[in-house]
């Protein structure tokens, strides 16, 4: 059984493998683990999910970072979705057996022992666009009740559900609920989530007051990547889980 993992950004892929994966392509990082680089957003996520399925994946994982909506979540905390709310407000439930197995794997592997990150399970919401302000996050939390937000997981879950495949979303928190994205990052980020260094430096030259918030975001993102790297050490155990009930996505 091949497990397909959809990852939006190259900086998130490095938490899984040192192999280069171009956008729209996928590579095996293990005998039965296939990773695709999607790019940001629902459209790219759907294309990557379909690519993985066409290459033999029989279950899918959404992997990467997320923005916290729940105020108690800290940078570096790990979230496991038990339900997904896509950008069209359709809710999809994760297979409970695979989810329960994954919770146990993470709790035994590093979350409980090292106390470096908390493990949270709950609703993960999806947005078509980058949510840039703490105020907007607060409004989304009030509206959805979701723990966190990303731009891909709901769509990947929808593809899995339509194909009758099990699905997981494993996301580490990169920015807390009250933190907005620095304007410099918003300005310099392209549609695929890549930051143009020249544009970023140019913006900082004109707006040096942005530097402290940019440094803080970088530190938070590093915490999220550290958590994902620790989680990646347990991927084999997660991917090895196999039961008849786990081979069908619930709704």
Secondary structure, 3 states (H helix, E strand, C coil): CEEEEEECCHHHHCCCCCCCCCECCEEEEECCEEEEECCCCHHHHHHHHHHHHHCCEEEEEEEEEEEECCCCCCCCCEEEEEEEECCCCCEEECCHHHHHHHHHHHHHHHHHHHCCCCEEEEEEEECCCCCCCHHHHHHHHHHHCCCEEECCHHHHHHHHHHHCCEEEEEEEEEECCCCCCCHHHHHHECCCCCECHHHHHHHHHHCHHHHHHHHHHHHHHHHHHHHHHHHHCCHHHHHHCCCHHHHCCCC
